[in-house]
């Protein structure tokens, strides 16, 4: 399965906004219906129970019956997931600070599609088709709105071409801030300081209360980051047969003074991309506990007083092992230890890992 995201042309925004308002109406109605039933009987409604109350609603609304069913299924699923009796209200008023971004789910039977267009009900939406939709088999999807009011269609397809990997060796990856990823073979992927590049312009726009400009800059930062992470992850998947990566936590480091840099570099997104692209290409992927991988010598396994320890040791970029005399680059050494953990072939003396 793969999700294709294509941008719909702006002239269709008014129609999509109206449809999104009706989706919010259905969501709020079902949300309130389930909560009222729970208070009266102490029991939760199922998707089947709700269907009896929404039957025929598509005749009064411009929504397809499959969309109403998909909205109901999503609400019931999220209510169970978050263990809540009632979920948040979806706000349609675009002037409200709490408004919900547009969302219109649908199933395969609700749409027709071809190169350059998607037809939902009686409405045909033109889009920028960079994939050639006619060659794909759509399973399900949804229309979504971003913070700038631009609309996209996300289509889940089951016949997307797979990535092809020509690699024959495994690689270990140590994630960092200066270098996004350091490989166990010594290669480094330099991280672009996405947010930092636009920080000054963003501050000017925020002080001027230019909301449109602020949203545009945030979108540019996000797109630049996503583009580079996609390029890096695809390059790695195509080049190697197995990838082992450390389990560094963005959430934990986001509570430190390094929070801005940690969140800017996008470790979580990078690992997610690697995971699903490895599955698509048949490449092995493993995430291992990277505890002590920076301190232990990748040659003999000794942890000495020369090795960098904790955040205070971040300034130590190179160090030598007093036991075997090996000279290490901090990040390359960590990547080699991560690779050893992935192979479950720990060198003698690194059992503390």
Residue pairs with C-beta under 8 A, 6 or more apart in sequence:
1 139
1 156
1 157
1 158
1 160
2 156
2 157
2 158
2 160
2 280
3 154
3 155
3 156
3 157
4 131
4 133
4 136
4 154
4 155
4 157
4 160
5 152
5 153
5 154
5 155
6 127
6 128
6 129
6 130
6 131
6 133
6 152
6 153
6 155
7 127
7 128
7 150
7 151
7 152
8 16
8 118
8 125
8 126
8 127
8 143
8 150
8 151
8 152
8 153
9 125
9 126
9 127
9 128
10 150
10 151
11 126
12 123
12 125
12 126
12 151
13 149
13 150
13 151
15 123
15 125
16 102
16 104
16 125
16 143
16 145
16 151
17 94
17 102
17 145
18 62
19 62
19 63
19 102
19 104
19 120
19 143
20 92
20 102
20 103
20 104
20 143
20 145
21 92
22 61
22 62
22 63
23 63
23 67
23 71
23 90
23 102
23 103
23 104
23 105
24 90
24 91
24 92
24 100
25 61
25 92
26 54
26 57
26 61
26 63
26 68
26 71
26 72
27 71
27 75
27 90
28 89
28 90
29 54
30 50
30 53
30 54
30 71
30 72
30 75
31 75
31 86
31 87
31 89
32 86
33 45
33 50
33 53
34 44
34 45
34 50
34 75
34 76
34 79
34 86
35 85
35 86
37 43
37 44
37 45
38 44
38 45
38 85
44 79
45 76
46 76
47 69
47 72
47 73
47 76
50 72
50 76
51 69
51 72
54 68
54 69
54 72
57 63
57 65
57 68
58 64
58 65
58 67
58 68
61 68
62 121
63 104
63 121
64 106
64 110
64 120
64 121
66 106
66 107
66 109
66 110
67 104
67 105
67 106
67 107
67 110
69 107
70 105
70 106
70 107
70 140
70 142
71 105
74 105
75 87
78 87
79 85
79 86
79 87
90 100
91 98
91 99
91 100
92 99
92 100
93 99
101 144
101 145
101 146
101 147
102 143
102 144
102 145
102 151
103 142
103 143
103 144
103 145
104 120
104 142
104 143
104 144
105 140
105 141
105 142
106 120
106 140
106 141
106 142
106 143
107 140
108 138
108 139
108 140
110 120
110 121
111 118
111 119
111 120
111 138
111 141
112 118
112 119
113 119
113 133
113 134
113 138
113 155
114 133
114 134
115 129
115 132
115 133
115 134
116 126
116 127
116 129
116 133
117 124
117 125
117 126
117 127
117 129
118 124
118 125
118 127
118 133
118 153
118 155
119 125
120 143
125 153
127 153
133 155
136 155
136 157
136 159
136 160
137 157
137 158
137 159
138 155
138 156
138 157
139 156
139 157
139 158
140 155
140 156
141 153
141 154
141 155
141 156
142 153
142 154
143 151
143 152
143 153
143 154
144 151
144 152
144 153
144 154
145 151
145 152
146 152
146 219
147 215
147 218
147 219
148 212
148 215
148 216
148 219
162 280
162 281
162 282
163 234
163 237
163 238
163 277
163 280
163 281
164 238
164 281
165 237
165 238
165 239
165 240
165 241
165 281
165 282
165 283
166 238
166 239
167 238
167 239
167 240
167 241
167 283
168 241
169 240
169 241
169 242
170 240
170 241
170 242
170 243
170 244
170 284
170 339
170 342
170 343
171 183
171 184
171 185
171 236
171 239
171 240
171 242
171 243
171 244
171 339
172 183
172 184
172 244
172 245
172 335
172 336
172 337
172 338
172 339
172 340
172 342
173 181
173 182
173 183
173 184
173 236
173 243
173 244
173 245
173 246
173 335
173 338
174 181
174 182
174 246
174 290
174 293
174 294
174 331
174 332
174 334
174 335
174 338
175 181
175 245
175 246
175 248
175 265
175 267
175 270
176 182
176 191
176 331
177 191
177 258
177 261
177 262
177 265
178 190
178 191
179 188
179 189
179 190
179 191
179 331
180 189
180 190
180 191
180 232
180 265
180 270
181 188
181 189
181 232
181 236
181 270
182 188
182 189
182 329
182 331
182 332
182 334
182 335
183 189
183 332
183 335
184 332
184 335
184 336
184 338
184 339
186 329
186 332
188 331
189 232
191 265
192 224
192 225
192 228
193 261
193 264
194 221
194 224
194 225
194 228
194 264
194 266
195 221
195 260
195 263
195 264
196 264
197 221
198 217
198 220
198 221
201 217
202 214
202 217
202 218
205 213
205 214
205 217
206 214
225 264
225 266
225 269
226 269
229 266
229 269
229 270
229 273
230 273
232 270
233 270
233 273
233 274
233 277
234 277
236 243
236 274
237 243
237 274
237 277
237 278
237 281
237 283
238 281
240 283
241 283
241 284
242 283
242 284
242 285
242 286
242 342
243 274
243 278
243 283
243 284
243 285
243 286
244 285
244 286
244 287
244 288
244 338
244 339
244 341
244 342
244 343
245 271
245 274
245 285
245 286
245 287
245 288
245 338
246 287
246 288
246 289
246 290
246 293
246 334
246 338
247 287
247 288
247 289
247 290
248 267
248 290
250 262
250 263
250 267
250 268
253 259
253 262
254 262
254 263
256 262
256 311
258 311
271 287
274 285
275 285
277 283
278 284
278 285
279 285
286 342
288 338
288 341
288 342
289 341
289 353
290 334
290 337
290 338
290 341
291 353
292 303
292 337
292 350
292 352
292 353
293 333
293 334
293 337
293 338
293 341
293 353
294 307
294 308
294 313
294 330
294 333
294 334
294 337
295 303
295 307
295 308
295 309
296 302
296 303
296 307
296 333
296 337
296 350
296 352
296 353
297 303
297 304
297 307
297 321
297 323
297 324
297 326
297 328
297 333
298 326
298 328
298 333
298 336
298 337
298 340
298 347
299 321
299 324
299 326
299 347
300 321
300 323
300 324
300 326
300 347
300 348
300 349
301 346
301 347
301 348
301 349
301 350
302 321
302 322
302 323
302 324
302 349
303 352
304 321
304 322
304 323
305 322
306 319
306 320
306 321
306 322
307 313
307 316
307 319
307 321
308 314
308 316
308 319
308 330
316 330
317 329
317 330
318 327
318 328
318 329
318 330
319 327
319 328
319 330
320 326
320 327
320 328
321 327
321 328
337 350
337 353
340 346
340 347
340 350
341 353
346 353
